[in-house]
Amino acid sequence: MTTLAPLPFIIMIFSAVASTIVGLRSIALRNKLIATSFAVAFLVNTYFLVLSLERKFIYDSLGEFTFNAASIYVSELVLLLAFLGAIYSFKYMEERSETWLYYLLYQLFIAMMIGMVSSFNILVIYLFLESSSVTSAILVMFSRRRSSILAAYRYLALSIFGGIIIIGGIFWQYQLIHSLNLAEIGALGVGQVNLLATIYFLGFGVKAGLLPFGLLWLPQAHSEAPIPIHTLLSAALVQVAAFDIARILGSMGIVNSYIANMLLAVGLASMLAGSIYALVEAWFGSRYTRLHVGKKHIRGIKRVWAFSTISEVGYIAVFLGLAGTLANSGFNSEEALVLGFGGALLHMYNHGFSKSQLLFDSGVAIKVSHSEDLDTMRGLAKRLPVMKISFAVGALSLGLIPGTLGVSTLRELVFNSNVPIITKSAVVATAAISLAACLSVWSNVFFSASEEEDNRPTIVPMALRLPGLLIGALIIIFGSYFTLEWSGIVSTGPALRNALRILAETTIKARVGG
């Protein structure tokens, strides 16, 4: 049965072309068309997400595309952040030249990410992965600074490296089973599955920013991109790549101990290393973290968030690895799938919301202070009185503090008796270090002594204020709900668990029970 589930993807392609043509005549009309397109795509996607979680919508196929609960769920995050990022861009990018190219690539970039999560065909996933790399790389170098061009080159080089690895896996998969469908990989022997899983994990791990590859390109590319693009790279793209890892490796069987241990090891290492690098950057700067493409060493606020992204993707890998280790230790396989894959999908939203909130507010602070260096971004509390509060919300959620959306990750990884003590300890350490890094940035930006004498509140355009405030509100709303549900004050019955089960199962299968 054909439905309107593919409509958001189609709208993005259509709007990319139409808005470019309209923009030749009227910038204002172009912006209205882009905002309307994102709003309609988001609302349509939300409608099908609600239906899919209520089992009133199973899935829709369009050629090699498959739109089911999990793909729609991830697309929801992408579309929401893209919509807010577009509104933010209207003001943030207004002084830049050739914005027609920026908005064309911006919308195509979103379409590519939707395509990446809407197929079980490994070749289709790969093609959208490479398309997203090209569009985002051009956006990274949009400022045309020497440092941004170098960062984009490094980003493309690592993407090509990862792509070559994936192509090798695709050819070998087809030689083995004469199919590109992930669902048919299960017919392979254990040794063949393990090798193929390693190949795909390496290839997609480059794009997801997992260790060791994340350190080689992610801090440079993300920190050199304009704030709206940095937001989409950190809060959306790396998570889309992580979702593809979940879909690909999950299709090979969650009870595979080799895959589970590989995910856990890399995930734990990424968690700890990313958070430590973020804290070192916040305290001492690029002279100690290195991996910098600029001519001068700085304490880069955007670099802190970029290193933090490596840590947050590590959480997702840990969740996925736990699904296998718990299933192999006698835990019910279905419940292990829900805890691991469901927890990973929830954490995608915590990271997506927290990081986008911090980046949207950081962009305003950069505009006001005319600097990205924490050594000169000081004493903005009086100039941005509301933002000092909203900024703290994102910081606390990234630190997994109850009352914020991060409580869901804290509950499943630290207070779950089935999780190994080593994993719990690593999570607590990572959360503490991440929180320290975030609060260090917050204290530096808003409360450190400043040479600026004018402390009157700064008028910030609504287009720059609204995205951060809205995301901050969502963090508090969902965080309060999960905190109250955990404490037993609010009862959801089986609804939440059933929704997570649907999302977990449709990550690796076209439909629940299919």
N, C-alpha and C positions, 0 to 999 in steps of 0.2 A: 504494500500500500504506500503510495507516494503522499507525503505530507509536506508541510512547510518547514520542517526541521533544518533542511540545508539552506534556508533563506538567509540567515546571517552571513554565511560565507559568500553567497551570491551578491548580497547588498554591498559588501565591502569591495568586491571586484567592480561592480557597477559604479559605486560612488567614487572610487579612485579615478576612474576615467571621466565620469560626468563632472565631478568637482574641479578637475584640472581644466576642462573646457570652459566651465562657467567662470572660473577664476581669471580667465583672460579678459573678461568683461567687468567683473565686480568681485572684489575681495570679500566684501561683506556678505554677498549672496553665496559665495563659495563656502565661507565659514558656517553659514546657516545650513547649507546642504550637508556638510560633513557632520555637524552636530546632530542633525535630524536623522541621518543615516545610521550613526552609532546608536542613537536612542531607540530607533525602530529595531535594529538588529539585536540590541540588548533585551528589549521587551519580548520579542519573539522567542529568543533563546530562554529567557526566564519562564515563559509560558510552558515550553516543552520540558524544561528542567523540573518544574512542579509536577507535570503530568507523568514524567518518567519515574520520579521518586514515589508517586502514588500508584505506579504500575498501570497507569492508564495509557501510557505510550511505551512501546517496547523498543523499537529501533526503526530507522529508515535507511535504505541503501540507495545510493546514486552512483552507479558504476562501481568503482573501487572504494567509494566513500561509505562509511558506516557511522551514522549519528545515533548514539545510544546515551544512556544516563551519564556514564563517565566522561565521554567526550563533550557532552553538553555542559557538564559541571565545570570542566576545565575551561571551556570556551566562555563560560559565564564570567570567570575571573579575568580572562583576557579582554573581553569586551567592556567590562566595567572599568578596568584600569585604562584601556584605550580611549574610552569615552571621556573620562576625566582628564586624561593626558592631552586629548585634543583641545578641550576647553582651556586647559592650562597653556597649551602651545599658542593659542590665538593671541595671547598677550606676551608670553615669554619670547616668542620668535618674531614678533611684529617688526623688529628693527633689522632682521636679517634679510638678505637678498635671496632671490630664487626660492621663495617659499613654496611655489607651485611644485617643485621637485620634492621638497620636504613632505608635503601632504600627500602627494602621489605615492611616494615610497612608504610613508607612514601607514596608509590604509592597506597597501599591498602586503606590508609586513604583518599586519593583523590577520589578513586573509591566510597568509602562509602558516601562521601559528594555528589557526583553526584547522587548516588542512592537515597539519602534523598530528593532531589528536583524533582525527576523524577517519582513520583507516586501520585495517588489519593487514594490509599489503605492505611488506617491508620496503618495496621499491617506491611506492607512493609516499610513504613516510620519509624516505631518504630524499626524494625530489623536493618535497616541501621544506625539509631541513636545509638543503643547500640553497633554496630560493630565499629562505629567511636569512641565511648568512650573507647573501649578496646585498639584499635590501638593507639589512641592519648595518652592514659594514659601511655602506655609502652614507648612512645617517650618522654613524660615529664620526666620520671625517667632515661633517657638514660645516664645522667652523673654519675648516681649511687651515688650521694652525699646523705647524710642523709636527707637534706632539700628537695631535689627533690623527694625522695621516699615518704616522709611524704606528700608532696604536691600531688603526684599522688594518694596516698591512700585516701586523702580527696576528690580529684576529683572523684575517682571511687565511694566512699561512697555516695556523692551527686547525681552522675549519677544513681546509683542503686535506690536511694530514688525517683528521678524523674521518673525512669522507672517503678517503682511499681505503682506510681500514674497513668501513662499512660496506663499500663496494665488494671488497674481498669476501666478506661474510655473505653478501647477497648471491654472488656467483657460486660460492660453495654450497649454500642452502639449496639453490636451484639444481645444482648437480646431484645433490643427495636425494631430494624428494620431488624434483620437477614442479615445484610450486613456490610461490612467493607469499603464500598465506601463512601467517604466524600460527594459526590454529593447527596446522599440519606438522609443526615441528616436533610435537610430542611423539611421533612415530619413530624418531631417531633413537639410536642407542645412547646410553649414558655418556660415554666418552665423546661422541659426536656433539651431543647437546652441550656438554661442558665447554668444549672448544669453541663452538658457535656462540655460546653465551659470553665467553671471554672476549671474542672479537667484537660483538655488538656493544658490550659494556664499555670497552675501550673507545670505540668510535663515538658513541653517544655521550660517554663520559666527558669527552672533550667539550662538547657543546653545553653540557650541564654544568661545567665548571668544577668537577670533582678533582681531587688530587690525583696526580701531580700537575695535570694540565691546566687547571683553573688558575694557578699562580702565574702561569706563563703568559696568559692573555687577558684574563677577566679584569684585574684591577686597572690595567691600562685602557682597554676598550671602554669599559663602563664609565670610568672617571673622566674620559675625554669626550664622551657623548653629551649632547644637550640634555638637560634634566629630564624632559619628557621621554627621551629615548633611553637614558640611563634607567628610568623607572621601568620601562617595558622590558629592557634587557634583564634587569635584576629581579623584578617582581613577577615577570611573566615568562620570558623566553627560556631561561634556565630551568624553570619549573615544567614547562612544556616538554623540554628534553628529558627531564627526570620522569615525567609521566610516560614518555615513550619507552624509557628503560623499564618502567614497571610493566607496561603492556608487553614488551618483547620478552623480558626474562620471566615474567609471570606466566606467559603462555607456555614456557618450557617446564613449568611445574614448581609450585612453591615448596614442595617437600625435598627438592634437590639441595642437599647439604652443601655442595661445592658452591653453587650460586649464592646461597644464603650467607655463607661465611665470607665470600668475596664482597658482597654488598655491605655486610657488617664492618669488615676491616677497613674498606675504603671510606665508608660513611663515618665511622668513628674518627679516623685520621683527618678527614675533611672538616668535621665538626670542630675539633680541637685546634687544628692549624689555622683555619679561617678566623676563628674567634681571637686567637692569640695575635695573629697579624693585624686584625682590626684594632685591638687594644694598643699594640706597639705603634701603629700609625697614629692613633689618637693622642698618644703620649709623647712620642719622639719623632714621628714623621718618616718620610721616604728615605732618609739617610740610613735608617736601620732596617726598614722593610724592603728597601731596594725595589727592583721590578718597576722602575719609573722611566717614563719616556720623555719627561720634560728636561729642560736645561738646568733648572734649579731645584734643589730639594725643598719640599714643603711638607706641612702636616695637612694633607688634603682631606677635607670633609667628605668628598665624593669617594675618595680612595678607602676611607673607613667603611663606608657602606658596601663598596665593591668586595673588600676582603670578607666582610660579614656574610655576603651572599654565598661564598664558598662554604662557610660553616652551615648555613641554613639548608643548602642542598644536601649536605651531609646528613642532617636529620632525616630527610626523606629516604636516603639510601639505608639508613639504620632501620627505619620502620619496615622497609621492604625486606631487609635481611632477617628481621625478627619473625616475619611471617613464616619463613622456612625453618628457622631454628626452633621455634615453638612447636611447629607441626611435627618436627622430627623428635621432639622430646616428650611426645605423648599428648600434647595439647590437641584438641579437636581441630582438624584441618580447616573447617569452615570458619570457626571462631578465630583461628590464627590469621586467616585471610582478612577477616574484618578488622582485627586489631592492627595488622601490619599495613595493608593497603588502604583501609579506611583511615587509619591514623596518618598515613602519608598524605592522603588527599586533604584532610583537615589542616595539616601543617602547611600545605601549599597556600591555603587561604590566610593563615596567620602570617606567614612570611610575606605573601603578596600584599596584604593590607598594611602590615607594619613597615615594610621597606618603602612602599609607595608613599605612605604618610610622611616618613622621615625625609624622603627625597623631595616631595612637593614643598615641604616647609624649608628644607635646605636650599632649594632654588630661590625662594623668597629672601632668605638670609644672604645668599650670594648676591642677589640683585641689590639689596640694601647696603651691604658692606663693600660691594665691588671687588670681592675676593673669594677664592675657594680655599685659601690658606687659613687654618685655624689660628695661626699666630697673629693674624690681623682681623679675624672675625670675632669681635669681642663686644661685650656689654650691650646686647641688643634687647634686653628684657623690657626696657622702658619704651623702646621704639616699636617693638612687636609684642605687646603685652598678652594678646590672646594666643599667639603662636608659641610662646614659651610653655603654655599648658598643653596645647595639642601635640607639640613635639615630644613632650614627656610621655604621652599616651603611647605613641609608636615605640619609644624606647622601652617602656615597661612591658609591652606585649612581646617585643623581641627577646626580652629577658625572662619570658614565661611566667610573669607575675599573675596570680589569681585576680579576677576582676577584669582581665583583658583576654583577648582571644587565645593568647599563648597558654592559658590554663589547660586547654584540651591536650596539648603536647605534654605538659607537665604531668597531667593525670595518667596518661597512657604509658609514658616512659619511665617515670620516677615512682609513682604510687601504685603501679601494677605489680603484684607479687610474682607474676610469671616472668618478668623481665630480669635477666641476669644482673647481678650486683655490679659487675664491671661496666655494663652499659649504663646503668643508673648513675654510677659515679661520673662517667664521662659526660652524661647529659647535664648533671648538676654543675660540673666544672665549666662546661661550655656556656650554659645559661648565665652563670655568674660572671664569666669573663666578658660575654657579649653585653650584659647589663652594665658592667663597669665601663666598657668602651662607649656605649650609647650615652650614659650619664656624664661621662667625661666630655663628650662633644657638646651635650646639652649645657653643662655648666660653663664650658669655655665660650660658647656662642652667646649665651644670654647673660651670664653673671660675672665673667672676668672683667677686670678693670679695662676701660677703653680710653683712648686719647680723644675720642669724639666728644665734643662739648654739647652738641645738639641732641638732647635726649627726649625730645618731643615725639609722641607716637607718629609713626610713619604711615601714610595712607597707602595701603596695598590694594591694587585692583581686585575686584571680586573674582575674576577669572583665575587669579593666582591664590586667593585665600580659600575658595570653596572646595577644591579637591581634597586638600589636607584636612579641612574641618569635617567633611563628609566621611572620609575614610576613618578619621579618629572616632567619630560617632558610631560607626559600624563596629569598630574594635570594642568599644565600651558596651554596646548593645549585645553583641554576640558573646563577648567575654562575660558579661553579667549573667546571661542565660546559662552558659556552660558552668559557671561557678556555682550558681544556685542549684542547677541540676545535679552537680557533683555533691553538694552539701545536703541534698535531699529535700530542700525547700520547695523546689519545683520538680514535678514529675512529668516526664515525657512518655512514660510507658514504653512500649516496644518501638515507637515511631522512629526515634533517632537511630536505634540499632538496626532497624530494618532498612532505613535510608542508607546507612553506611554499608550494609550488606549488598544492597543493589549497586552502589557505586564501586565497591570492591570487585564484585563479580563481573560487572560490565567493563572493568578495566582490561580484563584478560579474555572476555567472551563477548560476543555480539549482544547477547541477551541473558537475563537471569535464567539459570538452569539450562542454557543453550550450549 
